[in-house]
Amino acid sequence: MMLVEGRADVGFGLEALARPLGLGFVPLLRESFDLLVDRRAWFEPPLQRLWAFARTPRFRARARELGGYDIAELGTVRWNA
């Protein structure tokens, strides 16, 4: 809140949080997050519903609206042994 109140010039945070507050944002680094899923669980209905939702135009539009999220590879299987 110090940034919003004008008591600080710089702070660490997420673009998705800075935008709604009208704060400028300069990305300093890029982080990737992977979700580790048991092979059997991948095919279970709850996880399949999650992936189906994540592929919807509504979900993609919201991620774009929030800013700072690259979901291009969402749902990509990186390792399957």
Rosetta constraint file for C-alpha pairs under 8 A:
AtomPair CA 1 CA 5 HARMONIC 6.12 0.50
AtomPair CA 2 CA 6 HARMONIC 6.08 0.50
AtomPair CA 2 CA 7 HARMONIC 4.93 0.50
AtomPair CA 2 CA 8 HARMONIC 5.46 0.50
AtomPair CA 3 CA 7 HARMONIC 5.87 0.50
AtomPair CA 3 CA 8 HARMONIC 4.88 0.50
AtomPair CA 3 CA 9 HARMONIC 6.29 0.50
AtomPair CA 3 CA 10 HARMONIC 6.98 0.50
AtomPair CA 3 CA 11 HARMONIC 7.18 0.50
AtomPair CA 4 CA 21 HARMONIC 7.24 0.50
AtomPair CA 4 CA 23 HARMONIC 7.63 0.50
AtomPair CA 13 CA 17 HARMONIC 7.08 0.50
AtomPair CA 13 CA 18 HARMONIC 7.28 0.50
AtomPair CA 14 CA 18 HARMONIC 6.32 0.50
AtomPair CA 14 CA 68 HARMONIC 7.23 0.50
AtomPair CA 15 CA 19 HARMONIC 6.00 0.50
AtomPair CA 15 CA 25 HARMONIC 6.01 0.50
AtomPair CA 15 CA 27 HARMONIC 7.89 0.50
AtomPair CA 15 CA 66 HARMONIC 7.41 0.50
AtomPair CA 15 CA 67 HARMONIC 5.87 0.50
AtomPair CA 15 CA 68 HARMONIC 5.32 0.50
AtomPair CA 16 CA 20 HARMONIC 7.36 0.50
AtomPair CA 16 CA 66 HARMONIC 4.63 0.50
AtomPair CA 16 CA 67 HARMONIC 5.23 0.50
AtomPair CA 16 CA 68 HARMONIC 6.22 0.50
AtomPair CA 17 CA 21 HARMONIC 7.04 0.50
AtomPair CA 17 CA 66 HARMONIC 7.87 0.50
AtomPair CA 18 CA 22 HARMONIC 6.34 0.50
AtomPair CA 18 CA 23 HARMONIC 5.00 0.50
AtomPair CA 18 CA 24 HARMONIC 6.72 0.50
AtomPair CA 18 CA 25 HARMONIC 6.59 0.50
AtomPair CA 19 CA 23 HARMONIC 5.87 0.50
AtomPair CA 19 CA 24 HARMONIC 7.28 0.50
AtomPair CA 19 CA 25 HARMONIC 7.79 0.50
AtomPair CA 19 CA 66 HARMONIC 7.39 0.50
AtomPair CA 19 CA 67 HARMONIC 7.66 0.50
AtomPair CA 37 CA 41 HARMONIC 6.57 0.50
AtomPair CA 37 CA 42 HARMONIC 6.42 0.50
AtomPair CA 38 CA 42 HARMONIC 6.46 0.50
AtomPair CA 39 CA 43 HARMONIC 7.52 0.50
AtomPair CA 39 CA 80 HARMONIC 7.75 0.50
AtomPair CA 40 CA 44 HARMONIC 6.99 0.50
AtomPair CA 41 CA 47 HARMONIC 6.96 0.50
AtomPair CA 42 CA 47 HARMONIC 5.97 0.50
AtomPair CA 42 CA 48 HARMONIC 6.93 0.50
AtomPair CA 43 CA 47 HARMONIC 6.92 0.50
AtomPair CA 43 CA 48 HARMONIC 6.34 0.50
AtomPair CA 44 CA 48 HARMONIC 6.25 0.50
AtomPair CA 45 CA 49 HARMONIC 5.99 0.50
AtomPair CA 46 CA 50 HARMONIC 6.35 0.50
AtomPair CA 47 CA 51 HARMONIC 6.32 0.50
AtomPair CA 48 CA 52 HARMONIC 6.07 0.50
AtomPair CA 49 CA 53 HARMONIC 6.09 0.50
AtomPair CA 50 CA 54 HARMONIC 6.17 0.50
AtomPair CA 51 CA 55 HARMONIC 6.32 0.50
AtomPair CA 51 CA 75 HARMONIC 6.58 0.50
AtomPair CA 52 CA 56 HARMONIC 6.77 0.50
AtomPair CA 53 CA 59 HARMONIC 6.88 0.50
AtomPair CA 54 CA 59 HARMONIC 5.71 0.50
AtomPair CA 54 CA 60 HARMONIC 7.17 0.50
AtomPair CA 54 CA 74 HARMONIC 7.70 0.50
AtomPair CA 55 CA 59 HARMONIC 6.88 0.50
AtomPair CA 55 CA 60 HARMONIC 7.04 0.50
AtomPair CA 56 CA 60 HARMONIC 6.42 0.50
AtomPair CA 57 CA 61 HARMONIC 5.93 0.50
AtomPair CA 58 CA 62 HARMONIC 6.20 0.50
AtomPair CA 59 CA 63 HARMONIC 6.31 0.50
AtomPair CA 60 CA 64 HARMONIC 6.23 0.50
AtomPair CA 60 CA 71 HARMONIC 7.60 0.50
AtomPair CA 61 CA 65 HARMONIC 6.04 0.50
AtomPair CA 62 CA 66 HARMONIC 6.13 0.50
AtomPair CA 63 CA 67 HARMONIC 6.35 0.50
AtomPair CA 63 CA 69 HARMONIC 6.10 0.50
AtomPair CA 63 CA 70 HARMONIC 7.91 0.50
AtomPair CA 63 CA 71 HARMONIC 7.62 0.50
AtomPair CA 64 CA 68 HARMONIC 7.69 0.50
AtomPair CA 64 CA 69 HARMONIC 6.94 0.50
